[in-house]
Amino acid sequence: MKIVTLHTKEHVSDSLLWLNFKNGDGDALSELMRRYFRSLLQYGTKFTKNKSLIEDTIQDLFLELLERKDYLSTPASVKNYLFKALRNNLIRAVNKSNLSTDLLEEDDEQMIEFENIEFMLLQEDNLNELLSKFNEYFKLLTKRQKEALYLRYYENLSHEEISVIMDINKQSVSNLLQQSIVILRNNWLASIFLLSLID
């Protein structure tokens, strides 16, 4: 199949980049990596504190795509495909390297960079105090609850997309999100933050 010429890849859809990549355009894969490297790196911190391991796993993921491009199907969502692949590969890499101590525990504080939610609270006079309180309440959530919240409200993924990435059913996603909302609501911040997020 003929490669579609892309003059400004920044404005090309993920699907078209994927198609061009499969048809031999190395620049298309480079653009996908440029487009999602930061998000994948941030997502990787939900599973391990070892930044070097995360970076290596992301690079290995794209090398694997390059090596297997002739056998790859076209995913419904390239972004979701990359997130799920990184999740699986990173957990496997941590276990294989006997670095289980690097896996984040249930009460780890690194699930979300809280500056990413500041825009939701810009109208509040005591922004720093509110963020500090949110940080404290967020520690009450389990690792999987934090992961679901991150994917839903930071990456703006649907329940169905989250279920694919986390390898759980949609009802489990709904349960995780609802449990998280109840916990945070019971700890005061929902009136400012969460009520605006519930669909």
ROSE-4610 file (N, C-alpha, C; in Angstrom, 1 decimal, always signed):
// ROSE-4610
residu = [M/M/M/K/K/K/I/I/I/V/V/V/T/T/T/L/L/L/H/H/H/T/T/T/K/K/K/E/E/E/H/H/H/V/V/V/S/S/S/D/D/D/S/S/S/L/L/L/L/L/L/W/W/W/L/L/L/N/N/N/F/F/F/K/K/K/N/N/N/G/G/G/D/D/D/G/G/G/D/D/D/A/A/A/L/L/L/S/S/S/E/E/E/L/L/L/M/M/M/R/R/R/R/R/R/Y/Y/Y/F/F/F/R/R/R/S/S/S/L/L/L/L/L/L/Q/Q/Q/Y/Y/Y/G/G/G/T/T/T/K/K/K/F/F/F/T/T/T/K/K/K/N/N/N/K/K/K/S/S/S/L/L/L/I/I/I/E/E/E/D/D/D/T/T/T/I/I/I/Q/Q/Q/D/D/D/L/L/L/F/F/F/L/L/L/E/E/E/L/L/L/L/L/L/E/E/E/R/R/R/K/K/K/D/D/D/Y/Y/Y/L/L/L/S/S/S/T/T/T/P/P/P/A/A/A/S/S/S/V/V/V/K/K/K/N/N/N/Y/Y/Y/L/L/L/F/F/F/K/K/K/A/A/A/L/L/L/R/R/R/N/N/N/N/N/N/L/L/L/I/I/I/R/R/R/A/A/A/V/V/V/N/N/N/K/K/K/S/S/S/N/N/N/L/L/L/S/S/S/T/T/T/D/D/D/L/L/L/L/L/L/E/E/E/E/E/E/D/D/D/D/D/D/E/E/E/Q/Q/Q/M/M/M/I/I/I/E/E/E/F/F/F/E/E/E/N/N/N/I/I/I/E/E/E/F/F/F/M/M/M/L/L/L/L/L/L/Q/Q/Q/E/E/E/D/D/D/N/N/N/L/L/L/N/N/N/E/E/E/L/L/L/L/L/L/S/S/S/K/K/K/F/F/F/N/N/N/E/E/E/Y/Y/Y/F/F/F/K/K/K/L/L/L/L/L/L/T/T/T/K/K/K/R/R/R/Q/Q/Q/K/K/K/E/E/E/A/A/A/L/L/L/Y/Y/Y/L/L/L/R/R/R/Y/Y/Y/Y/Y/Y/E/E/E/N/N/N/L/L/L/S/S/S/H/H/H/E/E/E/E/E/E/I/I/I/S/S/S/V/V/V/I/I/I/M/M/M/D/D/D/I/I/I/N/N/N/K/K/K/Q/Q/Q/S/S/S/V/V/V/S/S/S/N/N/N/L/L/L/L/L/L/Q/Q/Q/Q/Q/Q/S/S/S/I/I/I/V/V/V/I/I/I/L/L/L/R/R/R/N/N/N/N/N/N/W/W/W/L/L/L/A/A/A/S/S/S/I/I/I/F/F/F/L/L/L/L/L/L/S/S/S/L/L/L/I/I/I/D/D/D]
num = [1/1/1/2/2/2/3/3/3/4/4/4/5/5/5/6/6/6/7/7/7/8/8/8/9/9/9/10/10/10/11/11/11/12/12/12/13/13/13/14/14/14/15/15/15/16/16/16/17/17/17/18/18/18/19/19/19/20/20/20/21/21/21/22/22/22/23/23/23/24/24/24/25/25/25/26/26/26/27/27/27/28/28/28/29/29/29/30/30/30/31/31/31/32/32/32/33/33/33/34/34/34/35/35/35/36/36/36/37/37/37/38/38/38/39/39/39/40/40/40/41/41/41/42/42/42/43/43/43/44/44/44/45/45/45/46/46/46/47/47/47/48/48/48/49/49/49/50/50/50/51/51/51/52/52/52/53/53/53/54/54/54/55/55/55/56/56/56/57/57/57/58/58/58/59/59/59/60/60/60/61/61/61/62/62/62/63/63/63/64/64/64/65/65/65/66/66/66/67/67/67/68/68/68/69/69/69/70/70/70/71/71/71/72/72/72/73/73/73/74/74/74/75/75/75/76/76/76/77/77/77/78/78/78/79/79/79/80/80/80/81/81/81/82/82/82/83/83/83/84/84/84/85/85/85/86/86/86/87/87/87/88/88/88/89/89/89/90/90/90/91/91/91/92/92/92/93/93/93/94/94/94/95/95/95/96/96/96/97/97/97/98/98/98/99/99/99/100/100/100/101/101/101/102/102/102/103/103/103/104/104/104/105/105/105/106/106/106/107/107/107/108/108/108/109/109/109/110/110/110/111/111/111/112/112/112/113/113/113/114/114/114/115/115/115/116/116/116/117/117/117/118/118/118/119/119/119/120/120/120/121/121/121/122/122/122/123/123/123/124/124/124/125/125/125/126/126/126/127/127/127/128/128/128/129/129/129/130/130/130/131/131/131/132/132/132/133/133/133/134/134/134/135/135/135/136/136/136/137/137/137/138/138/138/139/139/139/140/140/140/141/141/141/142/142/142/143/143/143/144/144/144/145/145/145/146/146/146/147/147/147/148/148/148/149/149/149/150/150/150/151/151/151/152/152/152/153/153/153/154/154/154/155/155/155/156/156/156/157/157/157/158/158/158/159/159/159/160/160/160/161/161/161/162/162/162/163/163/163/164/164/164/165/165/165/166/166/166/167/167/167/168/168/168/169/169/169/170/170/170/171/171/171/172/172/172/173/173/173/174/174/174/175/175/175/176/176/176/177/177/177/178/178/178/179/179/179/180/180/180/181/181/181/182/182/182/183/183/183/184/184/184/185/185/185/186/186/186/187/187/187/188/188/188/189/189/189/190/190/190/191/191/191/192/192/192/193/193/193/194/194/194/195/195/195/196/196/196/197/197/197/198/198/198/199/199/199]
x = [+0.8/+0.0/+0.9/+0.5/+1.3/+1.2/+2.3/+2.4/+1.8/+0.9/+0.4/+1.4/+1.7/+2.7/+2.1/+2.9/+2.5/+3.5/+3.0/+3.9/+4.0/+2.9/+2.8/+2.3/+3.1/+2.7/+2.0/+2.2/+1.6/+0.1/-0.4/-1.9/-2.5/-1.7/-2.2/-2.8/-3.8/-4.4/-3.5/-3.7/-3.0/-3.2/-4.4/-4.7/-3.9/-3.9/-3.1/-1.6/-1.1/+0.3/+0.6/-0.3/-0.2/-0.2/-1.1/-1.2/+0.1/+0.6/+1.9/+3.1/+3.1/+4.1/+4.1/+2.9/+2.8/+3.2/+3.1/+3.5/+5.0/+5.7/+7.1/+7.7/+6.8/+7.2/+7.8/+9.1/+9.7/+9.4/+9.3/+9.0/+7.6/+6.7/+5.4/+5.5/+6.3/+6.5/+7.2/+8.2/+8.9/+7.9/+6.9/+6.0/+5.1/+4.7/+3.9/+4.6/+5.9/+6.7/+6.8/+7.1/+7.2/+5.8/+4.8/+3.4/+3.0/+3.5/+3.0/+4.1/+5.3/+6.4/+6.2/+5.9/+5.7/+4.5/+3.4/+2.2/+2.5/+3.2/+3.6/+4.6/+5.5/+6.4/+5.7/+4.8/+3.9/+3.1/+2.5/+1.7/+2.6/+3.8/+4.7/+5.0/+5.0/+5.3/+4.2/+3.1/+2.0/+2.3/+3.4/+3.7/+5.1/+6.0/+7.4/+8.0/+8.9/+9.7/+10.9/+11.2/+12.5/+12.3/+12.6/+12.4/+13.2/+14.4/+15.2/+14.6/+14.0/+13.3/+12.1/+11.4/+10.2/+10.6/+11.7/+12.2/+12.7/+13.4/+13.9/+12.7/+11.7/+10.5/+9.8/+9.7/+9.0/+9.8/+11.1/+11.9/+11.8/+11.9/+11.7/+10.4/+9.4/+8.0/+8.0/+8.6/+8.6/+9.5/+10.6/+11.5/+10.7/+10.0/+9.2/+8.1/+7.5/+6.5/+7.2/+8.4/+9.2/+9.5/+9.9/+10.3/+9.1/+7.9/+6.7/+5.7/+6.0/+5.0/+4.3/+4.9/+4.2/+3.1/+3.2/+2.2/+1.2/+1.3/+0.5/-0.9/-1.9/-3.2/-3.4/-4.5/-4.7/-5.7/-5.2/-6.0/-7.1/-8.2/-9.3/-8.7/-7.9/-7.3/-5.8/-4.9/-3.5/-3.0/-3.6/-3.2/-3.5/-4.7/-5.1/-4.2/-3.8/-3.0/-1.6/-1.0/+0.3/+0.2/-0.8/-0.9/-1.0/-1.8/-2.0/-0.7/+0.0/+1.2/+2.3/+2.4/+3.4/+3.1/+1.8/+1.4/+1.9/+1.5/+1.9/+3.4/+4.1/+5.5/+6.3/+5.8/+6.5/+6.3/+5.1/+5.0/+5.8/+5.9/+6.7/+8.2/+8.6/+10.0/+10.4/+9.5/+9.8/+10.0/+9.0/+9.1/+10.3/+10.6/+11.7/+13.1/+13.1/+14.4/+14.6/+13.6/+13.6/+13.7/+12.9/+12.9/+11.5/+11.0/+9.6/+9.5/+10.6/+10.6/+10.4/+10.6/+10.3/+8.9/+8.1/+6.7/+6.0/+5.2/+4.5/+3.5/+3.5/+2.6/+1.3/+0.3/-1.1/-1.1/-0.3/-0.4/+0.6/+1.2/+2.3/+1.7/+2.4/+1.9/+2.1/+2.7/+3.1/+2.1/+0.9/-0.1/-0.4/-0.5/-0.9/+0.0/+0.5/+1.1/+0.0/+0.0/-1.2/-1.3/-0.2/-0.3/-1.1/-1.3/-2.2/-3.6/-4.0/-5.5/-5.7/-4.6/-4.8/-5.8/-5.9/-6.8/-8.2/-8.6/-9.9/-10.2/-9.2/-9.3/-8.9/-8.8/-8.2/-9.1/-10.4/-11.2/-11.2/-10.4/-10.4/-9.2/-9.5/-8.5/-7.4/-7.7/-6.7/-6.2/-5.7/-5.4/-4.4/-3.3/-2.3/-2.8/-3.6/-4.2/-5.1/-5.9/-6.8/-6.1/-5.0/-4.2/-3.6/-3.1/-2.5/-3.5/-4.7/-5.7/-6.1/-6.2/-6.5/-5.5/-4.2/-3.1/-3.3/-3.7/-3.9/-5.0/-6.1/-7.3/-7.0/-6.2/-5.8/-5.1/-4.3/-3.6/-4.5/-5.7/-6.7/-7.1/-6.8/-7.3/-6.3/-6.7/-5.9/-5.2/-4.2/-3.4/-4.3/-5.2/-6.0/-7.1/-7.6/-8.5/-7.8/-6.5/-5.7/-5.5/-5.2/-4.9/-6.2/-7.3/-8.6/-8.9/-8.7/-8.9/-8.0/-6.7/-5.7/-6.2/-6.5/-6.9/-8.2/-9.1/-10.4/-10.3/-9.6/-9.7/-8.4/-7.3/-6.1/-5.9/-6.2/-6.0/-7.4/-8.5/-9.8/-10.3/-10.0/-10.4/-11.8/-12.5/-13.9/-13.7/-14.9/-14.9/-14.4/-14.9/-14.6/-13.1/-12.5/-11.1/-10.3/-10.7/-10.0/-10.0/-11.2/-11.4/-10.4/-10.1/-9.2/-7.8/-7.4/-6.0/-5.8/-6.7/-6.5/-6.9/-7.4/-7.8/-8.8/-9.8/-11.0/-12.2/-13.4/-14.6/-15.1/-16.1/-16.5/-17.2/-17.8/-18.5/-17.4/-16.3/-15.2/-14.6/-14.5/-14.0/-15.0/-16.3/-17.3/-17.2/-17.0/-16.9/-15.7/-14.5/-13.3/-13.5/-14.1/-14.3/-15.3/-16.4/-17.4/-16.9/-16.1/-15.5/-14.6/-13.8/-12.9/-13.6/-14.7/-15.5/-16.1/-16.6/-17.2/-16.2/-15.0/-14.0/-13.6/-13.4/-13.0/-14.2/-15.4/-16.5/-16.7/-16.5/-16.6/-15.5/-14.5/-13.4/-13.4/-14.5/-14.8/-14.5/-13.5/-13.1/-14.1/-15.0/-15.9/-16.7/-17.1/-17.9/-17.2/-15.8/-15.0/-14.5/-14.2/-13.5/-14.3/-14.7/-15.3/-16.7/-17.5/-18.8/-18.8/-17.7/-17.6/-17.0/-16.6/-16.1/-17.1/-18.1/-19.0/-19.9/-19.9/-20.7/-22.1]
y = [-1.2/+0.0/+1.2/+2.3/+3.5/+4.3/+4.9/+5.7/+7.1/+7.5/+8.8/+9.9/+10.8/+11.9/+12.8/+13.0/+13.8/+15.0/+16.2/+17.4/+17.9/+17.9/+18.4/+17.3/+16.4/+15.3/+15.6/+16.8/+17.2/+17.3/+17.5/+17.6/+16.3/+15.3/+14.0/+13.1/+12.4/+11.6/+10.4/+9.8/+8.7/+7.5/+7.3/+6.2/+6.3/+7.5/+7.7/+7.5/+7.9/+7.7/+6.2/+5.5/+4.0/+3.4/+3.8/+3.2/+3.4/+4.6/+5.0/+4.2/+4.1/+3.3/+1.8/+1.2/-0.1/-0.3/+0.8/+0.8/+1.2/+1.3/+1.6/+3.0/+3.8/+5.2/+5.3/+5.3/+5.3/+6.6/+7.7/+9.0/+9.0/+8.2/+8.1/+7.5/+6.5/+5.9/+6.9/+7.6/+8.6/+9.7/+10.1/+11.1/+10.5/+9.3/+8.7/+8.6/+8.3/+8.3/+9.7/+10.7/+12.1/+12.5/+12.1/+12.5/+11.9/+10.7/+10.0/+9.7/+10.0/+9.6/+10.2/+11.5/+12.1/+11.5/+11.2/+10.6/+9.2/+8.5/+7.1/+7.1/+8.0/+8.1/+8.5/+9.4/+9.7/+8.6/+7.8/+6.7/+5.6/+5.5/+4.4/+4.7/+5.9/+6.2/+5.7/+5.3/+4.7/+3.3/+2.7/+1.3/+1.2/+2.1/+2.0/+3.4/+3.5/+4.7/+4.8/+3.7/+3.6/+4.2/+5.5/+6.2/+5.7/+5.2/+4.6/+3.4/+2.6/+1.3/+1.7/+2.8/+3.2/+3.7/+4.5/+5.0/+3.8/+2.9/+1.8/+0.9/+0.8/-0.1/+0.6/+1.9/+2.7/+2.5/+2.7/+2.6/+1.1/+0.2/-1.2/-1.5/-0.8/-1.0/-0.5/+0.6/+1.2/+0.4/-0.2/-1.0/-2.3/-2.8/-4.0/-3.8/-2.6/-2.3/-2.3/-1.7/-1.6/-3.0/-3.9/-5.2/-6.1/-5.8/-6.6/-5.9/-4.8/-4.0/-4.8/-5.8/-6.6/-7.5/-7.7/-8.6/-7.9/-6.6/-5.8/-5.6/-5.6/-5.2/-3.7/-3.1/-1.7/-1.6/-1.0/-0.9/+0.2/+0.1/+1.1/+2.4/+2.3/+3.5/+3.3/+4.0/+3.8/+4.2/+5.3/+5.7/+4.6/+4.0/+3.0/+1.7/+1.4/+0.3/+0.5/+1.7/+2.0/+1.9/+2.5/+2.5/+1.1/+0.2/-1.1/-1.9/-1.7/-2.4/-2.0/-0.7/-0.3/-0.9/-0.9/-1.4/-2.9/-3.7/-5.1/-5.3/-4.6/-4.7/-4.2/-3.2/-2.6/-3.5/-4.0/-5.0/-6.2/-6.7/-7.8/-7.5/-6.3/-6.0/-5.8/-5.3/-5.1/-6.5/-7.4/-8.7/-9.5/-9.4/-10.1/-9.7/-8.4/-7.8/-7.9/-8.7/-8.8/-7.5/-6.5/-5.2/-4.9/-6.0/-5.8/-4.7/-4.4/-3.4/-2.0/-1.9/-0.7/-0.5/-1.5/-1.4/-0.5/+0.4/+1.3/+0.5/+0.9/+0.3/+1.0/+0.4/+1.0/+2.4/+2.8/+4.1/+5.1/+4.7/+5.6/+6.9/+8.0/+9.3/+9.7/+8.9/+9.4/+9.1/+8.8/+8.4/+9.5/+10.8/+11.9/+13.1/+13.8/+15.1/+16.1/+16.6/+17.4/+18.7/+19.2/+20.4/+20.3/+19.0/+18.8/+19.0/+19.1/+19.4/+20.8/+21.6/+23.0/+23.8/+23.5/+24.3/+24.1/+23.0/+22.8/+23.6/+24.1/+24.9/+26.3/+26.8/+28.2/+29.3/+29.0/+30.0/+30.1/+29.2/+29.1/+30.0/+30.8/+31.7/+30.9/+29.8/+29.1/+27.9/+28.1/+27.0/+26.0/+26.5/+25.6/+24.8/+25.4/+24.7/+23.6/+23.9/+22.9/+21.7/+22.0/+21.0/+20.1/+20.7/+20.0/+19.0/+19.5/+18.6/+17.5/+17.8/+16.8/+15.7/+16.1/+15.2/+14.2/+14.8/+13.9/+12.9/+13.4/+12.5/+11.5/+11.9/+11.0/+9.7/+9.9/+8.8/+7.7/+8.0/+7.0/+6.0/+6.3/+5.4/+4.3/+3.2/+2.1/+2.4/+1.6/+1.8/+1.7/+0.8/+0.6/+1.7/+2.2/+3.3/+4.6/+4.8/+5.9/+5.8/+4.6/+4.4/+4.7/+4.2/+4.4/+5.9/+6.6/+8.1/+8.8/+8.4/+9.0/+8.8/+7.6/+7.4/+8.1/+8.2/+8.8/+10.4/+11.0/+12.4/+13.1/+12.4/+13.1/+12.8/+11.5/+11.1/+11.2/+11.5/+11.6/+10.4/+9.2/+8.0/+7.6/+6.9/+6.4/+5.2/+4.8/+3.6/+2.4/+2.3/+1.1/+1.1/+2.3/+2.3/+2.0/+2.4/+2.1/+0.6/+0.0/-1.5/-2.3/-1.8/-2.5/-2.3/-1.1/-0.9/-1.7/-1.6/-2.2/-3.7/-4.2/-5.6/-6.0/-5.2/-5.5/-5.1/-5.5/-5.2/-3.8/-3.3/-1.9/-1.7/-2.7/-2.5/-2.4/-3.1/-2.9/-1.5/-0.9/+0.4/+1.4/+1.2/+2.1/+1.9/+0.7/+0.5/+1.2/+1.1/+1.8/+3.3/+3.8/+5.3/+5.7/+5.0/+5.3/+5.2/+4.2/+4.0/+5.2/+5.6/+6.7/+8.0/+8.2/+9.4/+9.5/+8.3/+8.2/+8.6/+8.0/+8.2/+9.7/+10.3/+11.7/+12.6/+12.2/+13.0/+13.0/+11.9/+11.8/+12.5/+12.9/+13.7/+15.1/+15.6/+17.1/+17.7/+17.2/+17.9/+17.8/+16.8/+16.6/+17.9/+18.6/+19.8/+20.8/+20.7/+21.7/+21.0/+19.7/+19.1/+18.0/+17.0/+15.8/+16.1/+16.9/+17.1/+17.6/+18.3/+18.8/+17.7/+16.6/+15.5/+14.4/+14.2/+13.1/+13.3/+12.3/+12.5/+12.0]
z = [+0.0/+0.0/+0.0/-0.7/-0.8/+0.5/+0.9/+2.1/+1.7/+2.7/+2.5/+3.0/+2.1/+2.4/+3.5/+4.5/+5.6/+5.8/+5.5/+5.6/+7.0/+7.7/+9.1/+10.0/+10.4/+11.2/+12.5/+13.0/+14.3/+14.2/+13.0/+12.8/+12.2/+12.1/+11.5/+12.6/+12.4/+13.4/+13.7/+14.9/+15.3/+14.4/+13.9/+13.0/+11.7/+11.2/+9.9/+10.1/+11.2/+11.6/+11.7/+12.3/+12.5/+11.1/+10.3/+8.9/+8.2/+8.2/+7.5/+8.1/+9.4/+10.1/+9.6/+9.5/+9.0/+7.6/+6.8/+5.4/+5.2/+6.3/+6.1/+6.4/+6.9/+7.2/+8.6/+8.8/+10.1/+10.8/+10.1/+10.7/+11.4/+10.9/+11.5/+12.9/+13.1/+14.4/+15.3/+14.8/+15.6/+16.1/+15.2/+15.7/+16.8/+16.7/+17.7/+19.0/+19.0/+20.2/+20.7/+19.9/+20.3/+21.0/+20.4/+20.8/+22.2/+22.4/+23.6/+24.7/+24.4/+25.3/+26.7/+26.8/+28.1/+28.9/+28.2/+28.8/+29.3/+28.4/+28.8/+30.0/+30.0/+31.1/+32.4/+32.3/+33.5/+34.0/+33.0/+33.4/+34.0/+33.6/+34.1/+35.6/+36.0/+37.4/+38.4/+37.8/+38.6/+39.1/+38.5/+38.8/+39.4/+39.2/+39.7/+39.8/+40.8/+41.0/+40.1/+39.5/+38.7/+37.3/+37.2/+36.0/+34.8/+35.1/+34.0/+33.4/+34.3/+33.8/+33.0/+33.4/+32.6/+31.2/+31.2/+29.9/+29.0/+29.6/+28.8/+28.3/+29.1/+28.7/+27.6/+27.6/+26.6/+25.3/+25.3/+24.1/+23.6/+24.5/+24.0/+23.4/+23.9/+23.3/+21.9/+21.6/+20.2/+19.3/+19.9/+19.1/+18.7/+19.7/+19.4/+18.3/+18.4/+17.3/+16.0/+15.9/+14.7/+14.1/+15.0/+14.6/+14.2/+14.8/+14.5/+13.7/+13.0/+12.3/+11.3/+10.6/+9.6/+10.2/+11.5/+12.1/+13.0/+13.1/+13.9/+13.2/+14.0/+13.5/+13.8/+13.3/+13.5/+14.7/+15.8/+17.0/+16.8/+17.6/+17.5/+18.0/+19.0/+19.6/+19.8/+19.1/+19.2/+20.6/+21.2/+22.5/+23.5/+23.5/+24.4/+24.2/+23.0/+22.7/+23.4/+23.2/+23.8/+25.3/+25.9/+27.4/+27.9/+27.3/+27.8/+27.5/+26.4/+26.1/+27.1/+27.4/+28.4/+29.8/+30.2/+31.5/+31.6/+30.6/+30.7/+30.6/+29.7/+29.6/+30.8/+31.5/+32.6/+33.8/+34.1/+35.2/+35.0/+33.7/+33.4/+33.6/+33.2/+33.4/+34.8/+35.6/+37.1/+37.7/+37.4/+38.0/+37.5/+36.2/+35.6/+36.2/+36.5/+37.0/+38.5/+39.1/+40.6/+41.3/+40.7/+41.3/+42.0/+42.5/+43.1/+44.1/+44.8/+45.8/+45.1/+43.8/+43.1/+42.7/+42.8/+42.5/+43.6/+43.2/+44.1/+45.0/+46.3/+47.2/+47.2/+47.9/+47.9/+48.3/+49.3/+49.8/+49.3/+48.1/+47.5/+47.1/+47.2/+46.9/+45.5/+44.7/+43.3/+42.2/+42.6/+41.5/+40.6/+41.1/+40.2/+40.6/+39.6/+39.8/+40.0/+41.2/+41.6/+40.8/+40.3/+39.5/+38.3/+37.9/+36.7/+36.9/+38.2/+38.5/+39.0/+39.0/+39.5/+38.8/+37.4/+36.6/+37.1/+37.8/+38.3/+39.5/+40.1/+41.4/+41.3/+40.1/+39.9/+40.5/+40.7/+41.3/+42.8/+43.4/+44.9/+45.4/+46.4/+47.0/+47.7/+48.3/+49.1/+48.3/+47.1/+46.2/+46.8/+47.4/+47.9/+49.1/+49.9/+51.0/+50.5/+49.5/+49.0/+48.3/+47.6/+47.0/+48.0/+49.1/+50.2/+50.8/+51.0/+51.6/+50.6/+49.3/+48.4/+48.4/+48.5/+48.5/+49.7/+50.9/+52.0/+51.8/+51.3/+51.1/+50.0/+49.0/+47.9/+48.4/+49.5/+50.1/+50.6/+50.8/+51.4/+50.3/+49.0/+47.9/+47.7/+47.2/+46.8/+45.5/+45.2/+43.9/+42.7/+42.7/+41.5/+41.4/+42.5/+42.5/+42.0/+42.4/+41.9/+40.4/+39.9/+38.5/+37.7/+38.2/+37.4/+37.4/+38.5/+38.5/+37.6/+37.6/+36.7/+35.2/+34.8/+33.4/+33.0/+34.0/+33.7/+33.6/+34.6/+34.7/+34.2/+34.1/+33.6/+32.1/+31.8/+30.4/+29.6/+30.4/+29.8/+29.0/+29.5/+28.8/+29.3/+28.5/+28.9/+29.7/+30.4/+31.2/+30.4/+29.2/+28.3/+28.0/+27.7/+27.4/+28.6/+29.8/+31.0/+31.3/+31.0/+31.2/+30.4/+29.1/+28.2/+28.8/+29.2/+29.6/+30.9/+31.9/+33.2/+33.2/+32.1/+31.9/+33.0/+33.1/+34.0/+33.3/+33.8/+33.1/+33.4/+32.6/+32.8/+34.1/+34.7/+36.0/+37.1/+36.9/+37.9/+37.8/+36.6/+36.4/+37.2/+36.9/+37.6/+39.1/+39.5/+41.0/+41.6/+40.9/+41.4/+41.4/+40.4/+40.3/+41.4/+41.5/+42.5/+43.9/+44.2/+45.6/+45.9/+44.9/+45.0/+45.3/+44.6/+44.8/+46.1/+46.6/+47.9/+49.0/+48.9/+49.9/+49.9/+48.7/+48.7/+49.1/+48.8/+49.2/+50.7/+51.3/+52.7/+53.4/+52.7/+53.3/+52.7/+52.4/+52.2/+50.9/+50.1/+48.9/+47.7/+47.8/+46.7/+46.3/+47.3/+47.0/+46.1/+46.1/+45.3/+44.0/+44.2/+43.0/+42.3/+43.1/+42.5/+41.8/+42.4/+41.9/+40.4/+40.1/+38.7/+37.8/+38.3/+37.5/+37.2/+38.1/+37.9/+36.7/+35.8/+34.6/+34.9]
